[in-house]
Amino acid sequence: MEHHGDGGEHEGVLDDPDGDEVDTSVWVRVFQRHDPLLLEEVVDVEDVVTCPPVIQDVLQGFREERHWRVARDAMLALPLIASPMEADVFLETATRYRSARRRGLTVRSSADYLIASCALRHDLEVLHHDRDCRVELMPRGMRSSRGFTPAPAKPQPVDS
């Protein structure tokens, strides 16, 4: 087990993973307070892997310390790919990002491209719920990108 100085522990780094990399856009739905997404309804949880950019992206969104700790522990319990990340991952990501811009595509988040680069290097699919993960915005060569349609939000009772 690999120890991280922030009090979290990680199960280890996978050299040849099999499964799905779950994008930040899905984790946001999983960790939301009201009507959270049940991850096991959209993917086999045993097949879920993550990478350092997803962990950072997810954890930096938490305001409350106790929620951050729960999320940190959950993220660090997942199999990890692309760690440590070598410079060529960043160079490949920059090249893909620039290529998309040359094709006239608007890419709002370079983090999405870094996450996609991690998945590409390990021949993984990216499970997402993000408008920036549309097929035309994903890097060329990405095997596939799967989205899902969430159930409609439940009506909230109105206090009188």
C-alpha positions, -999 to +999 in steps of 0.1 A: +000+000+000+013+034-010+011+061+018+003+097+009+015+124+032-021+139+035-033+111+057-048+090+028-036+057+016-038+043-018-042+007-029-015+010-057-008+019-092-020-004-121+004-010-150-022-027-172-057-018-160-089-031-174-121-011-169-135+024-170-120+057-160-148+078-143-146+115-152-150+143-127-184+151-141-197+118-129-181+120-095-197+153-089-231+136-094-220+107-071-210+131-042-238+156-045-259+159-014-294+158-030-304+128-052-268+115-058-260+092-087-256+056-077-224+047-096-233+010-096-264+019-118-242+031-147-210+011-144-196-020-128-179-005-097-153-033-097-141-019-131-136+017-120-101+032-121-089+068-116-059+090-122-043+119-104-060+147-124-095+132-116-086+130-079-074+166-078-104+178-099-129+161-076-113+169-043-107+206-050-145+211-052-153+203-016-158+231+009-165+211+041-136+192+056-157+161+066-171+157+031-136+162+016-123+134+039-150+110+028-144+118-009-106+116-005-109+081+012-132+069-016-110+082-044-078+068-028-095+034-025-098+031-063-071+015-085-048+043-098-034+047-134-008+072-147+010+078-114+035+092-113+027+111-145+056+116-168+063+147-188+053+130-221+017+127-208+016+165-205+032+170-239+007+146-256-021+164-239-009+198-250-006+185-286-041+171-285-055+203-271-038+224-297-050+201-325-086+205-313-082+243-313-067+242-348-098+222-359-119+251-346-132+234-315-137+252-283-122+233-254-131+248-220-110+226-198-075+213-204-081+189-174-105+170-196-078+164-221-053+154-194-079+129-181-085+116-216-047+112-222-045+090-191-073+069-204-058+067-239-025+055-226-042+026-208-068+019-235-097+027-212-131+042-218-141+074-200-175+074-183-187+110-183-216+134-179-199+165-193-207+186-223-170+189-230-167+152-235-187+152-267-171+130-293-160+159-314-141+174-284-124+142-273-089+136-286-085+117-318-078+080-312-100+078-281-116+043-283-149+055-271-166+079-248-198+069-230-223+093-215-254+085-197-288+102-193-295+108-156-330+102-143-351+134-142-347+153-109-373+145-083-397+173-076-388+190-043-416+196-019-426+232-015-428+246+021-459+265+028 
